[in-house]
Amino acid sequence: MNAYPIPPWDPELVQPLAQTRANTPAFSLERLEDRRHSMAEGLPGEPEPDLTAGGRVRVEERQIPGPYGAPDITVLILKPTSAPSPVAGIYYIHGGGMVMGTRRNGVESLVSYAAEGLATVVSVEYRLAPENPHPAPVQDSYAGLVWTAQNAEALGIAPKHLLIAGTSAGGGLAASTALMARDLSYPVLSHQILIAPMLDDRLETPSSQMLDEAGLWDREENRMGWTALLGSHRGESEVSPYAAAARAEDLSGLPRTYLDCGSSETFRDEALDYAHRLSAAGVSVDLHMWGGGFHSFDSIAPEAQVSQTSWAVRDAFIRRALTERPPIHT
């Protein structure tokens, strides 16, 4: 019997979860290429999103300099075709357990902000573990952020209005990249948006242990993802906060934060703890835990009421972040 009980799934999420598990190849490093292909191609029968929003968004891909001594990296840029003045920038980091995903995964959720002339979106393609373990993913993520800030004028971005956002592993990388930007004093970020972030390699919390072949991204998948990134150092005392943001002892000076998670997902406890520690360090935090939600529930079952509510709350935060004057940090 599992020592840590799983809060029940929201009833509207049960069937979509079962269908997704049935249609998704089992995750293992031996079958990693299958999962990478599945994630890149999307769910069977799912239409490819229109990133141009009917012509209101200019879509561009560029090769930009990677970290010193490393290969160039690719960024996907979504820019309003017409905007009256410089707009906010959203720098996005995709999910995929540190081992999967591309610059196009998840970026469709941000198209509307470019289409409405509220933001230019830059999504980075970072190197993946295990072929490229830490620090490659976070170094690529930071290099892309620096390039975005340095090219803000050409991108139509207001230089002091730059947000960082990420989902799952991308949320963890966004948190670590924000720590790096703070520590290196460049660039200044107005907000960080951490969606069900992957923050802690130690796997010691109840939620990190409670899922065994249940939900999405259970304890064994999580262990494999972190081990791919960190190898034998996973869980050891010297792991850098640039690899696992939960390791950071000082969370002061970070930007205003939006953070959410499901009540029934692996990352629940580390997300709640990170929000608590951010607040204790004087950071303004909007925290939401969605009852009955598994990892990525809002993408798997977008029509469910809990998904609709979570999207609406996150959208309201992002719109306010894009339109209000960037906060003054004291």
Backbone bond lengths (Angstrom), bond angles and torsions (degrees), N, CA, C in turn:
res aa  C-N    CA-C-N  psi(-1)  N-CA   C-N-CA  omega(-1)  CA-C   N-CA-C  phi
1 M - - - 1.475 - - 1.521 109.82 -
2 N 1.334 116.57 136.10 1.452 121.29 179.60 1.521 109.70 -64.90
3 A 1.350 116.63 128.82 1.458 120.78 -179.77 1.519 111.89 -68.80
4 Y 1.329 116.53 -22.12 1.458 120.62 -177.96 1.520 109.08 -116.19
5 P 1.329 118.09 109.61 1.465 120.30 -176.81 1.526 111.53 -67.46
6 I 1.329 115.24 150.12 1.461 122.01 179.33 1.526 108.37 -97.40
7 P 1.330 118.54 120.89 1.471 118.56 172.93 1.533 109.67 -55.97
8 P 1.316 118.03 141.31 1.475 119.74 -174.38 1.516 112.05 -63.94
9 W 1.361 114.56 148.40 1.459 119.27 176.03 1.526 109.79 -66.94
10 D 1.302 116.76 150.46 1.456 121.38 168.94 1.532 107.56 -60.25
11 P 1.353 119.18 133.96 1.474 120.67 -175.73 1.524 114.15 -54.42
12 E 1.328 118.05 -35.30 1.468 120.09 -179.85 1.527 112.97 -70.76
13 L 1.324 117.29 -13.18 1.459 120.76 -176.81 1.522 113.23 -96.53
14 V 1.326 117.36 -12.38 1.466 120.78 -171.92 1.528 111.54 -62.49
15 Q 1.326 117.47 -51.02 1.458 120.03 -176.99 1.526 112.65 -67.99
16 P 1.336 119.53 -45.62 1.474 118.69 176.45 1.525 112.85 -58.72
17 L 1.328 116.93 -35.05 1.458 119.84 177.75 1.516 110.75 -65.00
18 A 1.329 116.66 -45.16 1.461 120.61 179.87 1.525 110.99 -61.71
19 Q 1.321 117.10 -42.19 1.465 120.88 179.61 1.524 111.19 -64.87
20 T 1.318 116.59 -41.12 1.465 120.16 -179.30 1.513 111.03 -65.73
21 R 1.327 116.48 -43.51 1.464 118.86 179.05 1.533 110.97 -63.77
22 A 1.320 117.00 -35.81 1.460 120.57 -179.83 1.524 111.98 -69.88
23 N 1.348 116.61 -29.75 1.468 120.62 -174.74 1.528 113.61 -98.26
24 T 1.335 117.04 -3.32 1.461 120.45 -175.68 1.520 110.05 -106.56
25 P 1.323 118.35 127.18 1.468 119.56 177.82 1.524 111.49 -57.87
26 A 1.319 116.95 141.95 1.460 120.69 177.61 1.523 109.61 -58.66
27 F 1.342 116.55 139.59 1.456 119.89 -177.75 1.518 110.66 -85.29
28 S 1.315 114.44 126.60 1.461 121.83 170.68 1.516 106.02 -157.38
29 L 1.304 116.65 157.31 1.458 119.01 178.86 1.523 111.00 -65.25
30 E 1.345 116.66 -28.20 1.461 120.12 177.39 1.529 111.52 -67.84
31 R 1.333 116.75 -30.39 1.470 121.33 -179.50 1.530 111.30 -107.95
32 L 1.306 116.21 23.12 1.453 119.97 -174.65 1.525 112.21 -60.78
33 E 1.327 117.47 -39.98 1.462 118.92 -178.85 1.525 111.32 -63.75
34 D 1.348 117.21 -34.32 1.462 119.81 176.06 1.526 110.57 -62.67
35 R 1.331 116.34 -44.51 1.467 119.74 -179.58 1.523 111.30 -68.10
36 R 1.324 116.16 -37.94 1.467 118.77 177.28 1.530 110.61 -62.17
37 H 1.320 115.55 -43.46 1.467 119.31 178.65 1.517 110.74 -63.66
38 S 1.330 117.05 -43.44 1.459 121.62 -179.41 1.520 110.83 -61.91
39 M 1.327 117.06 -41.93 1.459 120.22 -179.02 1.526 110.79 -69.59
40 A 1.315 116.70 -39.40 1.460 119.74 -179.49 1.533 111.87 -67.63
41 E 1.347 116.37 -35.89 1.462 120.88 -176.69 1.525 113.06 -83.95
42 G 1.345 117.89 -21.59 1.452 120.97 -178.00 1.515 112.18 87.29
43 L 1.321 115.75 175.28 1.455 120.82 -179.43 1.531 110.60 -67.69
44 P 1.339 117.52 147.15 1.469 120.56 179.19 1.522 111.54 -55.56
45 G 1.334 115.60 131.37 1.456 120.44 178.68 1.509 114.92 80.97
46 E 1.321 117.65 -3.62 1.458 120.83 -178.74 1.525 109.54 -79.39
47 P 1.334 118.78 126.00 1.462 119.94 -179.00 1.524 111.16 -68.83
48 E 1.311 115.72 148.36 1.466 120.16 177.40 1.527 109.21 -70.99
49 P 1.318 118.40 130.05 1.470 119.86 -177.05 1.528 111.21 -66.48
50 D 1.310 115.29 147.55 1.465 121.79 176.77 1.523 108.18 -88.92
51 L 1.316 116.15 96.15 1.463 120.04 -177.90 1.526 112.04 -71.18
52 T 1.345 117.31 -14.57 1.470 119.51 177.98 1.520 112.42 -82.73
53 A 1.338 117.23 -11.38 1.468 121.50 -177.16 1.527 110.77 50.93
54 G 1.325 115.71 48.00 1.454 119.89 177.71 1.515 113.91 69.77
55 G 1.316 116.79 24.30 1.460 120.66 177.78 1.513 114.64 100.55
56 R 1.321 117.75 -2.23 1.469 119.84 -179.37 1.526 112.76 -83.67
57 V 1.337 116.68 -9.34 1.463 121.17 -178.71 1.519 108.73 -125.86
58 R 1.320 116.23 131.13 1.459 121.05 173.44 1.524 108.41 -90.25
59 V 1.330 116.38 123.96 1.464 122.10 -176.80 1.527 108.56 -105.53
60 E 1.321 115.30 128.52 1.457 120.46 -177.89 1.518 109.19 -141.08
61 E 1.324 116.30 145.09 1.452 121.48 171.88 1.520 108.60 -118.65
62 R 1.319 114.90 137.51 1.459 119.84 -178.98 1.515 110.63 -133.79
63 Q 1.327 114.72 147.80 1.448 121.70 167.35 1.528 107.59 -91.26
64 I 1.310 116.61 126.39 1.463 120.84 -178.63 1.527 108.65 -126.63
65 P 1.330 117.48 161.47 1.465 119.47 -178.80 1.524 111.44 -62.21
66 G 1.327 115.40 133.69 1.451 120.75 173.54 1.519 110.23 -84.66
67 P 1.323 117.53 -170.64 1.460 120.44 175.83 1.531 110.27 -59.50
68 Y 1.318 116.06 158.86 1.466 120.94 -177.78 1.534 109.97 -54.68
69 G 1.328 115.14 125.77 1.457 120.79 178.03 1.507 114.69 82.38
70 A 1.340 118.30 -0.18 1.462 122.59 -178.16 1.524 109.53 -109.91
71 P 1.338 117.86 164.80 1.468 120.14 179.92 1.525 112.38 -64.44
72 D 1.331 115.54 160.47 1.461 120.44 171.12 1.526 109.45 -60.91
73 I 1.308 115.49 157.26 1.462 121.23 177.72 1.526 109.02 -120.48
74 T 1.315 115.96 159.18 1.461 121.90 -179.23 1.517 109.43 -105.32
75 V 1.317 116.39 136.27 1.460 121.11 172.52 1.517 108.86 -122.09
76 L 1.312 115.60 146.71 1.456 124.25 173.66 1.518 107.19 -103.82
77 I 1.312 116.80 127.74 1.460 121.92 -175.72 1.520 108.99 -116.47
78 L 1.322 116.07 127.15 1.459 123.01 174.22 1.525 107.06 -114.47
79 K 1.317 115.45 110.89 1.467 120.55 -174.01 1.522 110.11 -122.43
80 P 1.318 117.93 135.01 1.473 118.94 177.24 1.526 110.80 -56.86
81 T 1.321 116.40 137.75 1.465 118.60 177.91 1.513 111.42 -69.48
82 S 1.318 116.43 -24.14 1.463 120.16 174.76 1.518 108.34 -148.13
83 A 1.317 116.02 130.83 1.462 121.99 177.06 1.520 106.89 -147.50
84 P 1.332 118.15 137.01 1.465 121.02 -173.34 1.530 114.00 -69.25
85 S 1.310 118.69 -22.03 1.458 121.47 -175.69 1.518 108.07 -160.33
86 P 1.335 118.49 173.04 1.471 118.22 175.48 1.529 110.82 -53.88
87 V 1.318 115.06 140.60 1.460 121.34 -177.62 1.525 108.93 -114.28
88 A 1.303 115.88 174.45 1.459 120.20 175.69 1.527 109.63 -68.46
89 G 1.307 116.17 159.76 1.454 122.19 175.75 1.513 110.60 -115.32
90 I 1.338 115.75 139.17 1.464 121.26 173.18 1.524 107.25 -116.47
91 Y 1.311 116.30 116.77 1.458 121.72 176.50 1.514 107.11 -98.84
92 Y 1.335 116.43 117.62 1.466 121.52 -169.34 1.529 111.54 -113.49
93 I 1.356 114.95 139.12 1.460 122.25 178.86 1.528 107.90 -123.44
94 H 1.332 117.00 121.19 1.462 121.66 -173.44 1.534 112.07 -75.08
95 G 1.331 114.93 162.07 1.456 121.46 176.53 1.518 112.08 -91.15
96 G 1.353 113.95 -173.49 1.460 119.92 179.07 1.514 113.92 134.07
97 G 1.336 116.74 25.85 1.462 119.97 172.15 1.517 114.94 66.07
98 M 1.325 117.74 19.63 1.469 125.13 -176.76 1.530 112.49 75.65
99 V 1.338 118.28 -4.66 1.468 120.67 -172.12 1.530 113.40 -125.53
100 M 1.318 118.21 -5.97 1.467 122.02 -175.69 1.519 109.56 -139.28
101 G 1.326 115.40 171.12 1.452 121.19 171.77 1.515 113.49 102.56
102 T 1.332 113.97 160.42 1.461 121.90 179.33 1.523 108.76 -135.14
103 R 1.321 114.50 174.08 1.467 120.87 179.67 1.518 112.58 -61.01
104 R 1.342 117.87 -17.96 1.460 121.21 -178.23 1.527 113.36 -91.69
105 N 1.318 117.75 -14.45 1.466 120.10 -178.95 1.521 110.88 -71.15
106 G 1.318 116.36 119.94 1.457 121.78 176.16 1.511 115.39 86.77
107 V 1.338 117.44 -14.17 1.460 118.57 -174.77 1.522 112.22 -69.98
108 E 1.341 117.34 -19.77 1.472 119.39 179.37 1.529 112.21 -60.62
109 S 1.332 116.56 -24.79 1.466 119.70 179.58 1.528 112.46 -69.03
110 L 1.332 117.13 -12.25 1.466 121.10 -177.49 1.521 112.71 -108.33
111 V 1.331 117.48 -2.63 1.463 121.13 -175.56 1.525 111.37 -59.23
112 S 1.316 117.26 -39.81 1.472 119.66 -174.94 1.522 111.96 -60.01
113 Y 1.314 117.88 -32.44 1.465 120.05 -178.49 1.525 110.83 -69.69
114 A 1.336 116.85 -36.88 1.461 119.93 173.86 1.524 110.57 -70.33
115 A 1.342 116.97 -42.49 1.456 121.09 -177.95 1.528 111.90 -60.78
116 E 1.330 116.88 -33.93 1.456 121.22 -178.91 1.524 112.88 -88.72
117 G 1.331 116.70 4.62 1.460 120.05 177.89 1.511 113.98 73.86
118 L 1.344 116.27 25.24 1.465 120.03 -179.11 1.518 112.91 -96.81
119 A 1.338 117.45 -22.32 1.464 119.22 -173.70 1.517 111.13 -159.25
120 T 1.317 114.84 154.03 1.459 122.81 161.76 1.523 107.04 -101.80
121 V 1.327 116.34 133.14 1.456 122.47 -177.15 1.525 109.02 -108.37
122 V 1.327 116.57 132.09 1.462 122.20 174.08 1.523 107.64 -122.70
123 S 1.343 116.70 119.65 1.464 121.89 -179.37 1.518 108.81 -112.95
124 V 1.335 116.32 128.62 1.460 121.48 -172.05 1.531 111.71 -99.19
125 E 1.317 116.32 142.94 1.465 122.50 172.78 1.528 107.61 -103.15
126 Y 1.301 116.74 99.21 1.466 121.12 -178.80 1.522 110.22 -91.22
127 R 1.321 115.94 158.16 1.456 120.48 176.87 1.521 110.04 -67.04
128 L 1.325 115.95 145.88 1.454 122.37 -173.90 1.526 111.55 -105.82
129 A 1.342 114.93 145.09 1.461 121.88 169.02 1.540 107.70 -77.74
130 P 1.330 119.07 160.68 1.468 127.88 0.41 1.516 114.26 -83.71
131 E 1.344 118.19 -9.24 1.459 119.27 179.46 1.526 111.01 -61.51
132 N 1.330 115.56 -32.66 1.466 121.61 -177.90 1.532 108.74 -129.11
133 P 1.325 118.00 82.98 1.459 120.74 -177.38 1.530 111.85 -72.22
134 H 1.329 115.20 176.74 1.461 120.71 175.40 1.526 109.40 -52.62
135 P 1.334 118.38 134.67 1.477 127.97 15.87 1.525 115.27 -100.04
136 A 1.333 119.18 12.94 1.465 120.41 -173.30 1.534 113.67 -54.80
137 P 1.358 119.86 -49.59 1.469 118.08 -176.79 1.529 113.69 -60.92
138 V 1.330 117.05 -44.73 1.468 118.68 -177.78 1.521 110.93 -74.28
139 Q 1.315 118.40 -32.68 1.460 119.77 176.64 1.522 110.77 -64.59
140 D 1.333 116.95 -42.41 1.463 120.04 175.75 1.524 110.89 -62.52
141 S 1.324 116.09 -42.87 1.465 120.21 -179.14 1.523 110.78 -61.81
142 Y 1.321 116.64 -42.38 1.463 119.76 179.46 1.530 110.95 -69.83
143 A 1.334 117.54 -39.94 1.462 120.13 178.79 1.527 110.95 -60.11
144 G 1.341 116.54 -41.46 1.453 119.92 177.86 1.521 112.45 -65.65
145 L 1.334 116.37 -36.89 1.466 120.66 177.64 1.520 110.48 -65.43
146 V 1.326 117.13 -44.51 1.468 120.63 178.51 1.523 110.67 -61.25
147 W 1.344 116.53 -44.22 1.470 119.54 178.24 1.525 110.32 -59.85
148 T 1.318 117.70 -42.99 1.463 121.56 179.47 1.518 110.70 -59.73
149 A 1.334 117.28 -45.46 1.460 120.67 -179.53 1.525 111.36 -66.85
150 Q 1.323 116.44 -40.91 1.466 119.86 -178.78 1.521 112.13 -68.70
151 N 1.323 117.51 -25.43 1.458 122.55 -178.68 1.527 111.77 -109.00
152 A 1.322 115.97 24.10 1.465 120.01 -175.53 1.523 112.06 -57.60
153 E 1.310 117.51 -43.82 1.467 119.49 -177.11 1.523 111.04 -61.76
154 A 1.332 117.20 -46.04 1.462 120.59 -179.79 1.522 111.82 -65.59
155 L 1.316 116.98 -29.47 1.457 121.99 179.52 1.525 112.60 -84.38
156 G 1.323 117.03 -5.62 1.456 120.72 -177.94 1.507 113.58 76.56
157 I 1.340 116.30 25.10 1.466 121.70 -177.42 1.528 109.93 -103.07
158 A 1.313 116.34 133.09 1.454 120.84 172.29 1.527 108.39 -65.85
159 P 1.319 119.44 123.04 1.469 121.40 -169.00 1.524 114.78 -61.82
160 K 1.318 117.96 -24.25 1.467 119.85 -179.55 1.523 112.10 -103.52
161 H 1.334 116.48 18.16 1.474 119.40 -177.97 1.523 109.10 -132.83
162 L 1.316 115.21 67.61 1.459 122.30 -176.19 1.524 109.55 -119.84
163 L 1.336 115.92 122.01 1.465 123.00 178.42 1.525 108.60 -103.62
164 I 1.329 115.81 150.77 1.461 120.59 170.52 1.516 107.82 -116.72
165 A 1.328 116.48 139.15 1.469 121.46 -177.39 1.514 109.31 -141.90
166 G 1.314 116.09 150.00 1.452 120.24 176.99 1.509 110.94 -163.28
167 T 1.324 114.80 156.59 1.452 122.56 -178.31 1.511 110.15 -120.45
168 S 1.334 118.08 132.97 1.458 123.71 174.96 1.529 109.80 59.36
169 A 1.328 118.73 -121.56 1.465 119.47 176.09 1.526 110.51 -57.89
170 G 1.341 116.35 -35.99 1.451 119.92 176.24 1.519 112.49 -64.75
171 G 1.342 116.81 -31.62 1.459 119.74 174.04 1.511 111.33 -66.24
172 G 1.342 116.14 -40.42 1.449 119.44 175.82 1.518 111.56 -64.29
173 L 1.337 117.21 -43.23 1.460 120.38 177.94 1.526 111.07 -66.29
174 A 1.328 117.75 -35.84 1.464 120.22 176.46 1.520 110.49 -62.36
175 A 1.344 116.77 -43.19 1.459 120.18 178.25 1.525 110.96 -62.99
176 S 1.327 117.29 -43.34 1.462 120.70 179.97 1.526 111.00 -68.66
177 T 1.331 117.41 -38.40 1.456 120.79 178.17 1.521 111.04 -65.77
178 A 1.337 116.69 -38.01 1.465 120.16 175.50 1.520 110.99 -63.46
179 L 1.330 117.88 -39.19 1.467 120.73 175.23 1.525 110.57 -61.77
180 M 1.325 116.54 -42.40 1.460 120.66 179.89 1.525 110.66 -64.89
181 A 1.329 116.93 -42.96 1.466 120.33 177.95 1.523 111.15 -62.01
182 R 1.318 117.10 -40.58 1.468 119.96 176.54 1.518 111.03 -62.78
183 D 1.326 116.78 -47.48 1.460 120.80 -174.65 1.522 112.19 -68.19
184 L 1.339 116.87 -31.01 1.463 121.12 -179.79 1.530 112.19 -96.63
185 S 1.337 115.75 1.99 1.474 122.67 175.73 1.522 113.41 61.29
186 Y 1.348 116.48 27.37 1.465 119.87 177.01 1.529 109.18 -168.26
187 P 1.347 114.48 138.02 1.462 128.66 -12.20 1.536 110.71 -84.04
188 V 1.312 115.25 167.59 1.465 120.13 175.32 1.527 108.66 -79.27
189 L 1.316 116.37 129.73 1.464 122.36 179.44 1.520 109.37 -106.52
190 S 1.332 116.18 139.15 1.464 119.51 178.85 1.523 111.93 -85.69
191 H 1.345 118.21 -32.40 1.462 122.68 -177.44 1.524 109.52 -151.00
192 Q 1.342 115.64 154.81 1.457 120.28 166.41 1.528 108.26 -126.23
193 I 1.333 115.50 135.94 1.459 122.21 -177.50 1.517 106.82 -119.12
194 L 1.323 115.67 107.62 1.466 122.58 -172.69 1.527 107.91 -111.92
195 I 1.326 115.81 106.18 1.462 121.64 -174.68 1.526 108.52 -100.95
196 A 1.331 116.27 112.15 1.465 122.80 -178.08 1.532 111.07 43.68
197 P 1.341 117.07 58.18 1.461 119.19 -169.43 1.531 114.23 -76.30
198 M 1.327 114.83 149.51 1.467 125.49 177.09 1.525 106.83 -95.35
199 L 1.338 117.13 101.10 1.461 121.33 -165.66 1.519 115.31 -116.18
200 D 1.336 118.87 -22.94 1.467 120.34 -166.28 1.520 111.53 -132.85
201 D 1.312 116.05 119.31 1.465 122.35 -178.78 1.516 113.88 -82.55
202 R 1.329 118.45 -7.03 1.475 120.41 -171.88 1.516 113.62 -79.74
203 L 1.328 118.37 -22.58 1.472 122.89 174.67 1.525 111.82 54.62
204 E 1.317 116.15 44.81 1.463 121.35 -176.16 1.519 113.69 -107.70
205 T 1.328 118.63 -9.72 1.460 120.88 -175.19 1.526 110.62 -83.73
206 P 1.339 117.69 159.75 1.470 119.47 175.35 1.522 113.23 -55.82
207 S 1.337 118.09 -43.82 1.466 118.27 -177.07 1.524 111.87 -68.21
208 S 1.329 118.26 -29.26 1.462 119.65 179.02 1.515 112.36 -71.90
209 Q 1.334 116.52 -13.20 1.463 121.11 -178.19 1.524 113.60 -111.24
210 M 1.333 118.52 -13.05 1.463 119.46 -166.00 1.530 114.34 -78.63
211 L 1.329 118.84 -22.74 1.457 120.81 -175.10 1.525 111.15 -98.68
212 D 1.320 115.73 120.78 1.462 122.10 177.39 1.525 107.42 -127.92
213 E 1.335 116.44 103.48 1.460 122.00 -174.42 1.530 110.76 54.43
214 A 1.308 115.08 43.07 1.469 121.84 178.52 1.518 108.33 -141.56
215 G 1.345 115.44 155.32 1.449 119.44 -178.98 1.524 110.63 62.64
216 L 1.312 115.58 -151.81 1.464 122.38 174.08 1.527 107.74 -123.86
217 W 1.327 115.77 134.42 1.470 123.06 -179.22 1.534 110.09 65.03
218 D 1.331 114.20 76.26 1.466 120.45 -178.47 1.526 110.84 -85.38
219 R 1.348 116.01 -172.47 1.466 119.64 -172.97 1.521 112.90 -64.26
220 E 1.341 118.02 -34.91 1.460 120.43 -179.11 1.526 110.79 -73.84
221 E 1.326 117.05 -40.19 1.464 119.91 175.83 1.528 110.13 -62.82
222 N 1.322 116.44 -40.55 1.453 120.81 178.90 1.532 111.06 -63.46
223 R 1.326 115.99 -43.25 1.465 120.06 177.13 1.524 110.76 -60.22
224 M 1.336 116.94 -42.92 1.461 119.83 -179.62 1.528 111.25 -65.55
225 G 1.340 117.03 -40.00 1.455 119.91 179.71 1.522 112.07 -63.11
226 W 1.331 116.12 -46.67 1.464 119.54 179.76 1.527 111.55 -67.67
227 T 1.320 116.96 -37.42 1.459 119.57 179.24 1.524 110.69 -67.58
228 A 1.317 117.38 -36.16 1.459 120.08 175.50 1.525 110.83 -60.55
229 L 1.329 116.47 -37.95 1.466 120.69 -179.10 1.526 112.43 -75.93
230 L 1.340 116.28 -41.28 1.467 120.65 -168.57 1.515 114.51 -112.95
231 G 1.333 118.22 -10.80 1.454 120.73 -178.48 1.512 111.68 61.62
232 S 1.326 116.39 -139.31 1.465 121.37 -176.82 1.519 113.07 -69.60
233 H 1.322 117.42 -10.11 1.471 120.34 -179.74 1.528 112.58 -82.73
234 R 1.343 117.71 -10.27 1.463 118.93 -179.82 1.512 110.50 -55.04
235 G 1.337 115.72 129.49 1.452 121.95 178.52 1.514 115.00 83.99
236 E 1.324 118.54 -8.28 1.459 120.60 -179.70 1.522 110.89 -80.20
237 S 1.314 116.38 163.25 1.461 121.29 -169.81 1.526 113.85 -69.29
238 E 1.333 118.13 -25.12 1.459 119.79 -173.21 1.525 114.16 -90.02
239 V 1.327 119.37 7.05 1.467 120.87 -179.22 1.530 109.86 -60.39
240 S 1.323 115.30 133.59 1.456 121.88 -175.88 1.529 111.78 -76.33
241 P 1.334 117.24 145.77 1.469 119.37 172.46 1.520 112.61 -65.65
242 Y 1.328 117.94 -15.92 1.458 120.05 174.71 1.528 111.24 -76.23
243 A 1.334 116.64 -13.65 1.465 121.58 172.14 1.517 110.98 -95.62
244 A 1.326 116.40 -43.41 1.467 123.06 -177.95 1.520 107.50 -135.21
245 A 1.315 116.73 103.14 1.465 120.99 -170.06 1.521 112.88 -60.52
246 A 1.340 118.42 -25.87 1.462 120.92 178.26 1.522 111.91 -61.79
247 R 1.324 117.74 -17.66 1.464 121.49 179.23 1.525 112.60 -76.59
248 A 1.316 118.96 -13.60 1.456 121.27 -178.29 1.524 110.52 -65.80
249 E 1.299 116.62 129.46 1.469 121.03 178.57 1.517 111.36 -84.47
250 D 1.320 118.09 -31.01 1.460 122.75 -177.37 1.526 108.74 -114.15
251 L 1.319 116.27 115.01 1.467 120.89 179.09 1.530 111.76 -108.97
252 S 1.314 117.23 13.21 1.462 119.73 179.09 1.522 109.96 -72.73
253 G 1.330 115.81 157.40 1.447 121.13 175.26 1.514 115.16 76.21
254 L 1.320 117.34 9.17 1.466 120.63 177.54 1.528 109.85 -88.33
255 P 1.327 117.51 158.21 1.471 119.68 -175.81 1.523 112.54 -74.32
256 R 1.320 114.31 164.94 1.456 120.26 175.72 1.524 108.83 -51.52
257 T 1.331 115.87 139.26 1.462 120.70 -166.86 1.522 111.91 -125.62
258 Y 1.323 114.96 133.99 1.467 122.35 165.13 1.522 106.62 -106.39
259 L 1.329 117.13 131.32 1.457 121.03 -177.74 1.515 108.71 -142.93
260 D 1.341 117.04 129.52 1.457 119.32 176.96 1.518 111.34 -138.47
261 C 1.326 114.97 165.15 1.464 121.81 179.27 1.518 107.90 -165.60
262 G 1.327 116.27 168.56 1.455 121.50 172.37 1.520 110.45 -92.41
263 S 1.318 116.56 158.13 1.471 120.24 179.46 1.517 112.13 -74.48
264 S 1.338 116.64 -15.56 1.461 120.53 -172.02 1.522 111.36 -124.08
265 E 1.338 116.14 38.63 1.463 119.99 -179.84 1.520 111.65 -124.09
266 T 1.304 114.76 159.96 1.455 122.82 -176.60 1.522 112.65 -57.46
267 F 1.329 117.83 -37.23 1.460 121.41 -173.23 1.531 113.51 -87.42
268 R 1.321 118.15 4.33 1.467 120.90 -173.72 1.530 113.16 -54.85
269 D 1.323 117.28 -55.03 1.464 119.91 -170.84 1.518 112.30 -68.95
270 E 1.329 117.57 -37.70 1.459 118.55 179.78 1.525 110.77 -69.29
271 A 1.345 116.73 -33.13 1.460 119.57 176.58 1.523 111.20 -67.54
272 L 1.332 116.81 -44.55 1.463 120.17 178.94 1.528 110.99 -63.17
273 D 1.316 116.84 -41.73 1.463 120.22 179.52 1.523 111.21 -65.67
274 Y 1.324 116.92 -40.52 1.468 119.74 -179.83 1.528 110.18 -64.32
275 A 1.322 116.73 -41.41 1.464 120.42 177.73 1.524 110.60 -61.93
276 H 1.324 116.95 -43.48 1.469 120.81 178.95 1.521 111.01 -61.01
277 R 1.319 116.63 -44.37 1.458 120.70 -177.59 1.525 111.71 -71.33
278 L 1.321 117.61 -35.43 1.461 119.92 173.41 1.524 110.52 -60.36
279 S 1.324 116.22 -46.47 1.463 120.08 179.64 1.524 111.29 -61.28
280 A 1.329 116.33 -41.76 1.465 120.36 179.41 1.523 111.64 -65.19
281 A 1.327 116.91 -24.06 1.463 121.45 178.82 1.523 112.38 -89.40
282 G 1.330 117.08 4.29 1.450 120.37 176.23 1.512 115.23 91.19
283 V 1.330 117.89 14.10 1.459 122.33 178.92 1.527 109.02 -91.89
284 S 1.323 116.79 137.64 1.465 121.01 176.16 1.529 108.90 -75.70
285 V 1.340 116.51 125.67 1.462 121.36 -173.64 1.523 110.29 -128.68
286 D 1.323 116.27 131.72 1.462 122.83 166.68 1.519 106.51 -105.22
287 L 1.328 117.63 112.14 1.463 123.33 -176.10 1.519 109.73 -115.40
288 H 1.341 115.39 133.47 1.464 120.57 177.31 1.522 109.42 -137.23
289 M 1.332 115.59 125.59 1.459 121.39 171.74 1.517 107.32 -113.82
290 W 1.335 116.05 125.09 1.460 121.13 -172.79 1.525 109.60 -99.52
291 G 1.333 114.86 115.41 1.454 121.45 -176.83 1.515 112.46 -60.72
292 G 1.341 116.10 130.24 1.454 121.51 178.23 1.499 114.87 81.96
293 G 1.340 117.24 4.12 1.452 120.51 -177.34 1.519 112.83 -89.01
294 F 1.333 116.50 132.28 1.461 121.26 169.92 1.531 107.67 -93.69
295 H 1.326 117.27 178.51 1.454 120.64 -178.33 1.532 109.99 -64.58
296 S 1.341 115.89 130.51 1.474 123.52 179.55 1.523 113.39 65.71
297 F 1.329 117.85 24.54 1.463 120.47 -177.98 1.516 111.83 -58.64
298 D 1.334 117.78 -35.47 1.455 120.12 -175.38 1.526 112.53 -71.23
299 S 1.334 116.87 -23.60 1.466 120.49 174.93 1.523 111.61 -85.50
300 I 1.329 116.44 -36.60 1.463 121.32 -177.62 1.529 110.81 -73.21
301 A 1.319 117.30 -37.43 1.471 121.87 -176.96 1.527 109.84 -130.13
302 P 1.331 118.07 68.47 1.467 120.33 -172.89 1.529 114.29 -65.64
303 E 1.345 117.45 -20.66 1.462 119.32 -178.05 1.527 112.87 -85.77
304 A 1.342 118.11 -12.39 1.465 120.35 179.77 1.527 110.23 -64.17
305 Q 1.313 116.02 148.13 1.466 119.80 -176.50 1.522 111.36 -61.29
306 V 1.341 117.86 -41.16 1.457 119.58 -179.98 1.521 110.65 -64.34
307 S 1.330 117.78 -34.25 1.465 120.95 176.78 1.520 110.77 -67.75
308 Q 1.335 115.85 -45.76 1.454 119.60 179.12 1.529 111.16 -58.84
309 T 1.322 115.85 -41.64 1.457 119.88 -179.47 1.525 110.88 -67.19
310 S 1.326 116.21 -42.88 1.466 118.71 -179.14 1.526 111.08 -64.21
311 W 1.348 116.95 -41.27 1.460 120.18 176.96 1.531 110.70 -61.96
312 A 1.331 117.45 -43.11 1.465 120.98 -177.66 1.525 111.47 -63.75
313 V 1.322 116.40 -42.01 1.468 120.21 -179.69 1.531 110.74 -66.96
314 R 1.334 116.23 -44.08 1.468 119.55 179.19 1.526 110.62 -64.98
315 D 1.344 116.16 -42.04 1.459 120.85 179.48 1.526 111.30 -60.78
316 A 1.321 116.57 -40.87 1.464 120.00 179.39 1.525 110.86 -63.05
317 F 1.326 116.46 -41.11 1.466 119.79 178.11 1.525 110.52 -63.65
318 I 1.332 116.99 -47.09 1.459 120.37 -176.89 1.521 110.78 -63.61
319 R 1.331 117.25 -43.17 1.467 119.64 -179.88 1.525 111.09 -62.19
320 R 1.305 116.60 -39.82 1.460 118.71 177.11 1.527 110.43 -65.76
321 A 1.333 116.15 -41.20 1.458 119.85 179.47 1.530 111.63 -63.38
322 L 1.331 117.53 -32.85 1.459 121.15 -177.67 1.520 112.87 -80.30
323 T 1.307 117.88 -23.46 1.459 120.41 -172.46 1.517 114.06 -109.22
324 E 1.323 118.56 -19.58 1.453 119.26 -179.04 1.527 110.17 -86.94
325 R 1.321 115.56 162.77 1.458 120.53 175.68 1.520 108.82 -64.92
326 P 1.333 118.14 133.02 1.461 119.16 179.42 1.518 111.61 -54.36
327 P 1.351 117.03 139.43 1.466 119.94 -176.23 1.516 112.28 -66.81
328 I 1.319 115.09 153.99 1.462 121.37 176.19 1.512 108.21 -94.67
329 H 1.334 116.95 123.84 1.455 121.51 179.38 1.522 109.54 -89.31
330 T 1.316 116.40 130.05 1.460 120.74 -179.40 1.516 110.27 -108.35
